[in-house]
């Protein structure tokens, strides 16, 4: 005979698992756009905008990275939740069919005491497993909802950034028109403008460390000969206070002279300054290391 406890468990699990992970459309309201699909669409739009403005717009790229991480987390949590739901439902079905969780029969058990103890231990173990699984499901539902909201917010921010750049199109295109598009050349594979900016910097700021420019195959400005990294330390180490001060002066000099020299943006100390947007210094997300976060070098890209 199937147990009332098993039936109650099945009902409770059904009610729990029917709880919507993502707030969908309620009666009379339109469904929210899927953040993942919207992110893919906006990524394509951002890519076209970067091409129009001759290179990665750093504020746009930063928001795109954050939105990508948020949507990936939301997707991963939903996948984990789906797997957990299947496991719990199987657990409930097994308990329901076998009646294992019904321990009322233990009270009148007349057989081997060892069997009774084993059965009691099984009941206790399964009850604990049931509680753990249900708590995990509840937490996953909560986390998935929060992740979905966070992803939606990041996607909205990306959409707003794209709209703002489009609104500033006339001003930005006027700035681009000031500088003709140059192809890399010579043995160094750099554009004439990058060579001129690099040489001017080296005359103004003698560098005790290497300067890295062309990186063949790089999809960004390094690959097109329009960027150089001015190292303030080597070996992935943080620069000394003296070297950091030199980097600070170089970055500020690039900002002050950027429009005259054709500098497009500067990255230094996990911050970026995009001359096209005129938004000032902005923080970057953590890229995972001293060099990746530009703590040991000043990156300068030109139009």
Buried (B, 14 or more C-beta within 10 A) or exposed (E): EEBEBBEEBBEEBEEBBEEEBBEEEEEEEEEEEBBBEBBEBBBEBBEEBBEBBBBBBBBBBBBBBBBBBBBBBBBEBBEBBEEBBEEBBEBBEEBBEEBBBBBEEEEEEEEEEEEBEEBEEEBEEBBEEBEEBBEBBEEBBEBBBEBBBBBBBBBBBBBEBBEEBEEBEEEBEEBBEEBEEBEBEEEEBBBBBBBBBBEEBEEEBEEEBEBBBBBEEEEBBBBBBBBBBBBBBEEEEEBEEEBBEBBBEBBEBBBEBBEEBBBBBBBBBBBBBBBBBEEEEBEBEEEEEBBEBBBBBBBBBBB
